[in-house]
């Protein structure tokens, strides 16, 4: 079977598990964490895999985002009413990709965004749009191209989303869409202001709860992956590889879809 991960991206799409997929499309989740840097810039379609999320996982993730938005004074967040699976949900604009430690110390973005820096690589997402009616489809691993007919229908069914706190990530070089890449910020972590989530017990509890939910979620999958994460905000030993609150499984395959070899 020919792989769909060809690298020639026309209408790139990423399959993610719920509730992370909907949280990204609704503009609540602003960072997509991966163990590999984003190979694209521009529109990225988001598809929800077939795994139905547990209520406890949804509750933990919603609490996590309530707490990190509260850091910036945002107390009203409209979460999705439903977390559909096996559906194309909408899209975001990937404007850059930086290392987790760079994002964690980037004073040019809100502190709540910096608290999402929990993985090796952080894909920076803006301009979320959702489909008025999510389209049923199956997903594939990593990034793949939407079929032409699916793309044409989806492009006509998008509506803008009101993010709780829209973020604009400034490009170092506006003429180069790939200028915001790992190493581009040239931050010195020892000289930068550190986030201090430990000062808030509720924030620490939310982060820990989200981490537990993500870890438990990964244990329920037919396959498991792990990636090196930035865990200092969780006060967890950095020698461990864990699933984190801001990232989904690295390798996602719809249960009804043959996995790429």
Backbone as CSV, one residue per row, in Angstrom:
resi,resn,N_x,N_y,N_z,CA_x,CA_y,CA_z,C_x,C_y,C_z
1,UNK,0.848,-1.202,0.000,0.000,0.000,0.000,0.881,1.249,0.000
2,UNK,0.536,2.187,-0.839,1.315,3.408,-0.933,1.044,4.303,0.265
3,UNK,2.088,4.824,0.849,1.940,5.708,2.004,1.370,7.041,1.571
4,UNK,0.528,7.625,2.431,-0.013,8.953,2.157,0.893,10.046,2.705
5,UNK,1.929,9.674,3.438,2.853,10.665,3.988,3.947,10.966,2.981
6,UNK,3.600,11.683,1.933,4.513,11.888,0.815,5.417,13.099,0.970
7,UNK,5.058,14.032,1.830,5.875,15.224,2.008,5.541,16.329,1.023
8,UNK,4.750,16.027,-0.008,4.308,17.039,-0.967,2.909,17.469,-0.541
9,UNK,2.842,18.418,0.378,1.571,18.730,1.008,0.821,19.813,0.240
10,UNK,-0.367,19.460,-0.219,-1.238,20.421,-0.888,-2.334,20.889,0.073
11,UNK,-3.022,19.942,0.688,-4.060,20.230,1.664,-3.790,19.372,2.895
12,UNK,-2.737,19.710,3.667,-2.278,18.828,4.736,-3.296,18.681,5.861
13,UNK,-3.338,17.476,6.410,-4.276,17.147,7.476,-3.549,16.333,8.541
14,UNK,-3.955,16.511,9.783,-3.375,15.780,10.904,-4.502,15.132,11.695
15,UNK,-4.400,13.832,11.928,-5.370,13.120,12.755,-4.912,13.147,14.206
16,UNK,-5.827,13.545,15.091,-5.547,13.641,16.520,-6.659,12.965,17.305
17,UNK,-6.349,12.558,18.515,-7.370,12.015,19.397,-8.156,13.143,20.047
18,UNK,-9.355,12.817,20.473,-10.157,13.724,21.267,-9.788,13.575,22.743
19,UNK,-9.916,14.641,23.536,-10.506,15.946,23.227,-9.531,16.963,22.633
20,UNK,-8.261,16.557,22.436,-7.253,17.502,21.959,-7.612,18.095,20.596
21,UNK,-8.209,17.285,19.718,-8.530,17.746,18.364,-9.511,18.915,18.399
22,UNK,-10.609,18.751,19.122,-11.608,19.818,19.186,-11.085,21.044,19.927
23,UNK,-10.296,20.836,20.961,-9.739,21.965,21.699,-8.853,22.818,20.803
24,UNK,-8.168,22.192,19.863,-7.327,22.939,18.929,-8.174,23.711,17.928
25,UNK,-9.179,23.075,17.374,-10.030,23.717,16.370,-10.861,24.844,16.984
26,UNK,-11.199,24.730,18.261,-11.961,25.779,18.933,-11.081,26.927,19.413
27,UNK,-9.787,26.860,19.153,-8.892,27.942,19.515,-8.527,27.972,20.982
28,UNK,-8.903,26.956,21.735,-8.561,26.880,23.151,-7.134,26.373,23.306
29,UNK,-6.812,25.344,22.598,-5.456,24.799,22.539,-4.708,25.564,21.451
30,UNK,-3.597,26.175,21.809,-2.877,27.004,20.844,-1.559,26.401,20.405
31,UNK,-1.139,25.362,21.111,0.114,24.689,20.817,-0.155,23.219,20.562
32,UNK,0.309,22.712,19.458,0.251,21.273,19.204,1.644,20.707,19.440
33,UNK,1.767,19.863,20.444,3.066,19.329,20.824,3.389,18.019,20.122
34,UNK,4.600,17.937,19.615,5.061,16.730,18.910,6.527,16.482,19.247
35,UNK,6.994,15.305,18.907,8.419,14.996,19.075,9.197,15.321,17.810
36,UNK,8.515,15.828,16.792,9.152,16.177,15.523,8.683,17.563,15.090
37,UNK,9.571,18.330,14.450,9.218,19.703,14.058,8.164,19.728,12.960
38,UNK,7.391,20.789,12.932,6.339,20.940,11.924,6.951,21.067,10.537
39,UNK,6.553,20.210,9.592,7.121,20.278,8.242,6.397,21.251,7.334
40,UNK,5.362,21.902,7.829,4.553,22.795,6.988,4.379,24.146,7.653
41,UNK,3.947,25.108,6.854,3.429,26.377,7.343,2.131,26.612,6.593
42,UNK,1.206,27.281,7.263,-0.073,27.546,6.625,-1.168,26.639,7.167
43,UNK,-2.217,26.505,6.391,-3.406,25.793,6.847,-3.123,24.309,7.091
44,UNK,-3.589,23.849,8.247,-3.507,22.436,8.605,-4.900,21.981,9.022
45,UNK,-5.444,21.019,8.306,-6.748,20.461,8.628,-6.612,19.508,9.810
46,UNK,-7.633,19.490,10.664,-7.615,18.657,11.862,-8.740,17.632,11.801
47,UNK,-8.354,16.379,11.957,-9.289,15.252,11.915,-9.261,14.547,13.257
48,UNK,-10.427,14.163,13.769,-10.522,13.451,15.043,-10.526,11.952,14.793
49,UNK,-9.648,11.236,15.483,-9.567,9.783,15.354,-10.817,9.124,15.948
50,UNK,-10.887,7.804,15.835,-12.122,7.092,16.186,-12.251,6.764,17.667
51,UNK,-11.189,6.970,18.445,-11.238,6.659,19.865,-12.146,7.629,20.609
52,UNK,-13.191,7.105,21.272,-14.105,7.947,22.055,-13.433,8.307,23.378
53,UNK,-13.326,9.592,23.704,-12.638,9.987,24.938,-13.480,9.713,26.178
54,UNK,-12.802,9.353,27.261,-13.485,9.171,28.539,-13.904,10.530,29.091
55,UNK,-14.981,10.518,29.855,-15.436,11.757,30.495,-14.374,12.316,31.428
56,UNK,-13.631,11.429,32.092,-12.599,11.894,33.010,-11.470,12.604,32.272
57,UNK,-11.155,12.123,31.072,-10.121,12.771,30.255,-10.582,14.149,29.817
58,UNK,-11.815,14.247,29.351,-12.364,15.543,28.940,-12.367,16.517,30.109
59,UNK,-12.817,16.060,31.267,-12.881,16.919,32.443,-11.493,17.416,32.839
60,UNK,-10.503,16.521,32.814,-9.143,16.905,33.200,-8.561,17.928,32.241
61,UNK,-8.789,17.739,30.943,-8.229,18.668,29.968,-8.927,20.028,30.033
62,UNK,-10.235,20.031,30.230,-10.941,21.301,30.348,-10.490,22.058,31.586
63,UNK,-10.253,21.351,32.676,-9.779,22.010,33.886,-8.377,22.575,33.685
64,UNK,-7.541,21.827,32.970,-6.196,22.296,32.664,-6.248,23.636,31.928
65,UNK,-7.104,23.729,30.907,-7.168,24.968,30.135,-7.852,26.094,30.914
66,UNK,-8.791,25.773,31.772,-9.359,26.819,32.634,-8.261,27.473,33.474
67,UNK,-7.399,26.647,34.036,-6.364,27.149,34.922,-5.297,27.956,34.177
68,UNK,-4.868,27.492,33.006,-3.813,28.248,32.327,-4.351,29.531,31.705
69,UNK,-5.650,29.573,31.351,-6.223,30.830,30.886,-6.426,31.793,32.049
70,UNK,-6.703,31.251,33.226,-6.882,32.106,34.401,-5.613,32.872,34.732
71,UNK,-4.458,32.321,34.367,-3.188,33.013,34.573,-3.200,34.361,33.869
72,UNK,-3.884,34.445,32.727,-3.987,35.692,31.966,-5.315,36.404,32.187
73,UNK,-6.029,36.015,33.235,-7.255,36.722,33.597,-8.488,36.314,32.817
74,UNK,-8.402,35.243,32.049,-9.553,34.764,31.279,-10.288,33.717,32.100
75,UNK,-11.529,34.007,32.473,-12.293,33.090,33.322,-13.485,32.459,32.619
76,UNK,-13.847,32.986,31.461,-14.979,32.435,30.715,-14.468,31.738,29.455
77,UNK,-14.600,30.437,29.398,-14.175,29.664,28.228,-15.341,28.808,27.764
78,UNK,-15.681,28.917,26.493,-16.757,28.113,25.931,-16.163,26.847,25.317
79,UNK,-16.277,25.753,26.041,-15.752,24.487,25.553,-16.733,23.843,24.579
80,UNK,-16.254,22.943,23.719,-17.154,22.246,22.805,-18.239,21.487,23.566
81,UNK,-19.437,21.481,23.014,-20.517,20.704,23.631,-20.333,19.215,23.373
82,UNK,-19.705,18.903,22.254,-19.482,17.512,21.883,-18.055,17.359,21.363
83,UNK,-17.532,16.149,21.468,-16.209,15.817,20.948,-16.360,14.665,19.950
84,UNK,-16.787,14.983,18.719,-17.061,13.928,17.736,-15.798,13.191,17.315
85,UNK,-15.969,11.951,16.919,-14.838,11.127,16.484,-15.034,10.715,15.025
86,UNK,-13.923,10.313,14.398,-13.923,9.919,12.978,-14.502,11.019,12.099
87,UNK,-14.160,12.250,12.414,-14.699,13.400,11.681,-13.591,14.403,11.376
88,UNK,-13.716,15.051,10.226,-12.900,16.219,9.924,-13.549,17.393,10.628
89,UNK,-12.798,18.087,11.484,-13.388,19.092,12.370,-13.219,20.525,11.889
90,UNK,-12.107,20.822,11.244,-11.817,22.185,10.844,-10.336,22.352,10.569
91,UNK,-9.798,23.539,10.830,-8.398,23.781,10.504,-7.813,24.879,11.375
92,UNK,-6.505,24.964,11.374,-5.761,26.044,12.020,-4.649,26.466,11.074
93,UNK,-4.022,27.600,11.371,-2.858,28.054,10.620,-1.604,27.798,11.449
94,UNK,-0.715,26.974,10.935,0.562,26.737,11.600,1.517,27.832,11.149
95,UNK,1.896,28.706,12.073,2.724,29.864,11.713,4.183,29.691,12.094
96,UNK,4.483,28.644,12.846,5.864,28.421,13.245,5.996,27.199,14.117
97,UNK,7.220,26.899,14.481,7.518,25.747,15.325,8.796,26.059,16.096
98,UNK,8.738,25.958,17.412,9.915,26.208,18.235,10.077,25.075,19.235
99,UNK,11.227,25.032,19.853,11.462,24.037,20.886,10.666,24.392,22.138
100,UNK,10.362,23.375,22.912,9.596,23.601,24.123,10.250,24.570,25.075
101,UNK,11.582,24.465,25.248,12.245,25.368,26.179,12.267,26.801,25.660
102,UNK,12.266,26.971,24.338,12.196,28.325,23.772,10.835,28.959,24.066
103,UNK,9.772,28.202,23.811,8.436,28.734,24.052,8.231,29.032,25.535
104,UNK,8.731,28.169,26.395,8.547,28.333,27.837,9.160,29.627,28.362
105,UNK,10.143,30.163,27.656,10.824,31.375,28.105,10.590,32.566,27.170
106,UNK,9.617,32.448,26.287,9.353,33.494,25.315,8.412,34.516,25.932
107,UNK,8.960,35.623,26.394,8.159,36.630,27.065,7.265,37.405,26.107
108,UNK,7.428,37.195,24.809,6.604,37.874,23.825,5.224,37.275,23.654
109,UNK,4.926,36.169,24.347,3.598,35.553,24.264,3.020,35.465,25.675
110,UNK,1.688,35.361,25.784,1.072,35.291,27.116,1.600,34.114,27.938
111,UNK,1.612,34.306,29.246,2.137,33.270,30.136,1.384,31.957,30.000
112,UNK,0.067,32.040,29.785,-0.706,30.817,29.618,-0.246,29.999,28.422
113,UNK,0.156,30.674,27.362,0.678,29.969,26.185,1.990,29.276,26.536
114,UNK,2.828,29.947,27.302,4.102,29.355,27.691,3.901,28.087,28.519
115,UNK,2.784,28.022,29.254,2.505,26.842,30.066,2.096,25.642,29.213
116,UNK,1.837,25.874,27.923,1.556,24.760,27.015,2.834,24.166,26.434
117,UNK,3.982,24.699,26.806,5.261,24.226,26.253,5.710,22.972,26.993
118,UNK,5.127,21.845,26.644,5.374,20.611,27.382,6.024,19.514,26.540
119,UNK,6.426,19.835,25.333,6.980,18.810,24.453,8.266,19.285,23.782
120,UNK,8.943,18.375,23.114,10.175,18.716,22.417,9.947,19.852,21.416
121,UNK,8.911,19.705,20.591,8.609,20.700,19.570,7.181,21.198,19.738
122,UNK,7.016,22.495,19.608,5.709,23.130,19.778,5.288,23.784,18.470
123,UNK,4.205,23.282,17.872,3.667,23.863,16.653,2.760,25.018,17.063
124,UNK,3.021,26.204,16.536,2.309,27.408,16.938,1.104,27.617,16.025
125,UNK,-0.080,27.611,16.611,-1.316,27.599,15.824,-2.140,28.861,16.038
126,UNK,-2.624,29.423,14.943,-3.459,30.616,14.951,-4.692,30.382,14.072
127,UNK,-5.602,31.350,14.095,-6.746,31.442,13.181,-7.548,30.137,13.073
128,UNK,-8.034,29.632,14.192,-8.831,28.402,14.129,-10.147,28.619,13.394
129,UNK,-10.547,27.627,12.647,-11.844,27.612,11.980,-12.432,26.215,12.118
130,UNK,-13.721,26.143,12.315,-14.369,24.845,12.457,-15.393,24.643,11.347
131,UNK,-15.661,23.391,11.062,-16.694,23.057,10.095,-18.057,23.147,10.767
132,UNK,-19.007,23.773,10.102,-20.360,23.861,10.636,-20.907,22.453,10.839
133,UNK,-20.633,21.579,9.882,-21.002,20.165,9.985,-19.739,19.346,9.767
134,UNK,-19.178,18.735,10.811,-17.979,17.911,10.640,-18.226,16.775,9.662
135,UNK,-17.223,16.505,8.816,-17.354,15.483,7.782,-16.809,14.149,8.280
136,UNK,-17.565,13.101,8.056,-17.080,11.772,8.418,-15.977,11.344,7.448
137,UNK,-14.885,10.869,7.998,-13.790,10.358,7.182,-12.855,9.554,8.076
138,UNK,-11.950,8.830,7.486,-10.965,8.093,8.259,-9.626,8.823,8.192
139,UNK,-8.777,8.536,9.156,-7.512,9.248,9.235,-6.318,8.362,8.965
140,UNK,-5.150,9.023,8.949,-3.882,8.332,8.688,-2.833,8.881,9.641
141,UNK,-1.689,8.247,9.660,-0.626,8.679,10.543,0.076,9.933,10.024
142,UNK,0.611,10.673,11.000,1.376,11.884,10.712,0.574,12.816,9.803
143,UNK,1.238,13.575,8.933,0.525,14.513,8.065,0.282,13.878,6.710
144,UNK,-0.917,14.053,6.205,-1.287,13.498,4.904,-2.168,14.509,4.183
145,UNK,-2.362,14.318,2.882,-3.184,15.229,2.090,-4.641,14.804,2.097
146,UNK,-5.519,15.789,2.282,-6.940,15.520,2.106,-7.225,15.194,0.647
147,UNK,-8.160,14.294,0.427,-8.597,14.028,-0.936,-9.244,15.292,-1.503
148,UNK,-9.123,15.477,-2.792,-9.557,16.714,-3.431,-11.029,17.019,-3.165
149,UNK,-11.908,16.030,-3.326,-13.333,16.265,-3.125,-13.632,16.634,-1.678
150,UNK,-12.951,15.997,-0.745,-13.152,16.300,0.662,-12.698,17.732,0.963
151,UNK,-11.542,18.105,0.412,-11.032,19.462,0.630,-11.989,20.508,0.070
152,UNK,-12.466,20.308,-1.154,-13.336,21.288,-1.789,-14.625,21.481,-1.004
153,UNK,-15.182,20.389,-0.492,-16.410,20.490,0.301,-16.132,21.148,1.648
154,UNK,-15.012,20.783,2.284,-14.694,21.329,3.601,-14.396,22.821,3.531
155,UNK,-13.707,23.257,2.501,-13.339,24.667,2.378,-14.561,25.568,2.307
156,UNK,-15.677,25.026,1.840,-16.913,25.813,1.737,-17.703,25.811,3.041
157,UNK,-17.349,24.926,3.973,-18.157,24.784,5.183,-17.517,25.308,6.446
158,UNK,-16.494,26.153,6.309,-15.779,26.663,7.477,-16.433,27.910,8.070
159,UNK,-16.300,28.044,9.369,-16.719,29.261,10.049,-15.644,29.638,11.068
160,UNK,-15.417,30.937,11.242,-14.381,31.391,12.162,-14.773,31.089,13.603
161,UNK,-13.750,30.960,14.433,-13.947,30.626,15.841,-13.476,31.793,16.700
162,UNK,-14.229,32.096,17.748,-13.827,33.128,18.706,-12.960,32.481,19.775
163,UNK,-11.666,32.679,19.692,-10.752,32.121,20.680,-10.866,32.884,21.999
164,UNK,-10.693,32.220,23.143,-10.734,32.932,24.431,-9.661,34.009,24.534
165,UNK,-8.488,33.734,23.947,-7.405,34.712,23.955,-6.574,34.512,22.688
166,UNK,-6.973,35.187,21.582,-6.225,35.022,20.329,-4.770,35.418,20.501
167,UNK,-3.883,34.669,19.876,-2.451,34.931,19.988,-1.864,35.132,18.600
168,UNK,-0.995,36.117,18.485,-0.267,36.376,17.247,1.205,36.127,17.519
169,UNK,1.755,35.092,16.895,3.161,34.764,17.081,3.991,35.519,16.043
170,UNK,4.850,36.456,16.464,5.600,37.273,15.494,6.722,36.492,14.819
171,UNK,6.777,36.559,13.505,7.858,35.938,12.751,9.126,36.780,12.868
172,UNK,10.266,36.168,13.122,11.529,36.928,13.107,11.770,37.616,11.778
173,UNK,11.397,36.939,10.690,11.530,37.510,9.346,10.191,37.346,8.628
174,UNK,9.376,38.396,8.548,8.049,38.299,7.922,8.087,37.825,6.475
175,UNK,9.236,37.957,5.813,9.333,37.522,4.423,9.577,36.021,4.305
176,UNK,9.920,35.404,5.429,10.233,33.977,5.425,9.279,33.246,6.360
177,UNK,8.283,32.526,5.823,7.309,31.844,6.687,7.931,30.783,7.587
178,UNK,9.144,30.324,7.248,9.809,29.316,8.074,10.837,29.936,9.017
179,UNK,10.787,31.264,9.199,11.770,31.900,10.068,11.534,31.582,11.538
180,UNK,10.298,31.287,11.912,9.997,30.923,13.292,10.133,29.411,13.413
181,UNK,11.361,28.965,13.596,11.681,27.545,13.627,12.550,27.248,14.842
182,UNK,12.735,25.983,15.182,13.553,25.652,16.349,14.914,26.325,16.300
183,UNK,15.257,27.042,17.363,16.523,27.750,17.435,16.456,29.193,16.985
184,UNK,15.325,29.616,16.428,15.230,30.962,15.872,15.100,32.041,16.938
185,UNK,14.600,31.691,18.110,14.381,32.702,19.136,15.656,33.046,19.885
186,UNK,16.609,32.141,19.882,17.924,32.383,20.490,17.792,32.867,21.928
187,UNK,16.947,32.174,22.685,16.725,32.562,24.068,17.729,31.892,24.993
188,UNK,18.125,32.633,25.994,18.991,32.085,27.037,18.115,31.797,28.244
189,UNK,17.836,30.521,28.464,16.900,30.140,29.515,17.349,30.636,30.877
190,UNK,18.655,30.693,31.116,19.147,31.101,32.424,18.932,32.585,32.679
191,UNK,18.750,33.372,31.597,18.577,34.807,31.751,17.126,35.247,31.551
192,UNK,16.281,34.305,31.142,14.892,34.643,30.876,14.043,34.438,32.113
193,UNK,12.945,35.143,32.132,12.031,35.013,33.255,11.356,33.654,33.219
194,UNK,11.403,32.918,34.300,10.809,31.597,34.371,9.346,31.705,34.757
195,UNK,8.523,30.769,34.219,7.152,30.662,34.681,7.180,30.022,36.068
196,UNK,6.265,30.427,36.934,6.246,29.890,38.279,4.878,29.287,38.598
197,UNK,4.476,28.207,37.883,3.159,27.634,38.126,3.027,27.042,39.511
198,UNK,4.149,26.720,40.166,4.093,26.126,41.482,3.478,27.052,42.524
199,UNK,3.385,28.348,42.230,2.810,29.293,43.178,1.312,29.090,43.324
200,UNK,0.685,28.446,42.348,-0.748,28.211,42.387,-1.005,26.726,42.563
201,UNK,-1.615,26.351,43.672,-1.900,24.931,43.905,-2.934,24.406,42.924
202,UNK,-3.907,25.267,42.552,-4.935,24.819,41.612,-4.354,24.588,40.227
203,UNK,-3.398,25.449,39.822,-2.758,25.269,38.529,-1.913,23.999,38.532
204,UNK,-1.167,23.794,39.596,-0.348,22.584,39.694,-1.226,21.342,39.651
205,UNK,-2.366,21.389,40.333,-3.271,20.244,40.338,-3.851,19.997,38.957
206,UNK,-4.188,21.079,38.244,-4.744,20.935,36.896,-3.720,20.335,35.945
207,UNK,-2.470,20.802,36.036,-1.416,20.268,35.186,-1.189,18.787,35.478
208,UNK,-1.132,18.452,36.764,-0.932,17.058,37.146,-2.092,16.187,36.692
209,UNK,-3.316,16.698,36.842,-4.489,15.937,36.418,-4.517,15.703,34.924
210,UNK,-4.137,16.738,34.159,-4.103,16.593,32.706,-3.045,15.582,32.291
211,UNK,-1.902,15.609,32.990,-0.835,14.655,32.677,-1.286,13.231,32.962
212,UNK,-1.970,13.038,34.071,-2.477,11.703,34.407,-3.486,11.244,33.369
213,UNK,-4.376,12.149,32.949,-5.392,11.792,31.955,-4.747,11.391,30.634
214,UNK,-3.735,12.160,30.219,-3.064,11.842,28.963,-2.313,10.528,29.058
215,UNK,-1.682,10.271,30.201,-0.954,9.023,30.383,-1.905,7.841,30.380
216,UNK,-3.029,7.987,31.102,-4.009,6.912,31.139,-4.579,6.662,29.756
217,UNK,-4.799,7.753,29.000,-5.328,7.624,27.647,-4.383,6.789,26.790
218,UNK,-3.094,7.049,26.908,-2.117,6.327,26.087,-2.081,4.858,26.444
219,UNK,-2.336,4.530,27.705,-2.322,3.125,28.116,-3.488,2.357,27.529
220,UNK,-4.556,3.075,27.162,-5.739,2.422,26.622,-5.654,2.176,25.124
221,UNK,-4.582,2.638,24.480,-4.441,2.478,23.048,-3.873,1.115,22.702
222,UNK,-4.072,0.689,21.475,-3.534,-0.580,21.004,-2.040,-0.517,20.787
223,UNK,-1.508,0.672,20.653,-0.073,0.852,20.512,0.323,2.015,21.395
224,UNK,1.546,2.067,21.848,1.974,3.147,22.732,3.205,3.798,22.173
225,UNK,3.273,5.113,22.360,4.460,5.860,21.989,4.782,6.811,23.110
226,UNK,5.995,7.265,23.164,6.363,8.261,24.161,7.363,9.206,23.540
227,UNK,7.400,10.391,24.063,8.413,11.286,23.591,8.922,12.158,24.715
228,UNK,10.166,12.585,24.545,10.809,13.388,25.575,10.070,14.700,25.705
229,UNK,9.635,15.029,26.902,8.828,16.218,27.115,9.465,17.148,28.117
230,UNK,9.065,18.404,27.999,9.503,19.373,28.992,8.551,19.269,30.172
231,UNK,9.026,18.751,31.289,8.152,18.484,32.414,8.461,19.342,33.628
232,UNK,9.288,20.356,33.493,9.626,21.149,34.670,8.415,21.841,35.252
233,UNK,7.428,22.240,34.403,6.258,22.913,34.936,5.391,21.968,35.745
234,UNK,5.611,20.665,35.612,4.834,19.706,36.368,5.590,19.186,37.572
235,UNK,6.829,19.654,37.753,7.663,19.185,38.855,7.854,17.677,38.791
236,UNK,8.080,17.168,37.570,8.271,15.740,37.350,9.691,15.517,36.895
237,UNK,10.289,14.422,37.276,11.658,14.093,36.910,11.810,14.148,35.399
238,UNK,12.735,14.989,34.905,12.883,15.179,33.467,13.523,13.995,32.775
239,UNK,13.942,13.003,33.522,14.521,11.825,32.873,13.458,10.901,32.327
240,UNK,12.186,11.160,32.673,11.120,10.284,32.206,10.506,10.817,30.926
241,UNK,10.045,9.896,30.080,9.274,10.265,28.902,7.814,10.022,29.222
242,UNK,6.977,11.053,29.098,5.583,10.914,29.478,4.701,11.555,28.430
243,UNK,3.437,11.157,28.426,2.425,11.858,27.647,2.088,13.121,28.402
244,UNK,1.931,14.252,27.732,1.671,15.504,28.410,0.310,16.067,28.063
245,UNK,-0.067,17.076,28.855,-1.394,17.642,28.707,-1.587,18.310,27.360
246,UNK,-0.568,18.912,26.802,-0.753,19.690,25.580,-0.488,18.890,24.324
247,UNK,-0.249,17.591,24.428,0.062,16.826,23.231,-0.714,15.537,23.178
248,UNK,-0.998,15.117,21.967,-1.694,13.873,21.729,-0.658,12.800,21.479
249,UNK,-1.085,11.575,21.205,-0.139,10.534,20.839,0.604,10.948,19.584
250,UNK,1.888,10.656,19.544,2.693,11.072,18.397,2.247,10.371,17.131
251,UNK,2.009,9.073,17.220,1.547,8.313,16.068,0.079,8.014,16.268
252,UNK,-0.781,8.540,15.397,-2.210,8.342,15.523,-2.719,7.622,14.301
253,UNK,-3.432,6.539,14.506,-4.076,5.879,13.372,-5.501,5.585,13.751
254,UNK,-6.432,5.886,12.846,-7.826,5.575,13.056,-7.952,4.065,13.179
255,UNK,-8.802,3.614,14.127,-8.948,2.168,14.326,-9.398,1.437,13.077
256,UNK,-10.068,2.150,12.178,-10.572,1.512,10.957,-9.598,1.638,9.811
257,UNK,-8.426,2.198,10.070,-7.485,2.495,9.001,-6.229,1.648,9.118
258,UNK,-5.774,1.014,8.022,-4.517,0.277,8.072,-3.389,1.224,8.431
259,UNK,-2.489,0.805,9.310,-1.369,1.642,9.699,-0.296,1.567,8.636
260,UNK,0.365,2.726,8.402,1.473,2.761,7.467,2.592,1.907,8.014
261,UNK,3.304,1.247,7.143,4.427,0.420,7.581,5.673,1.262,7.659
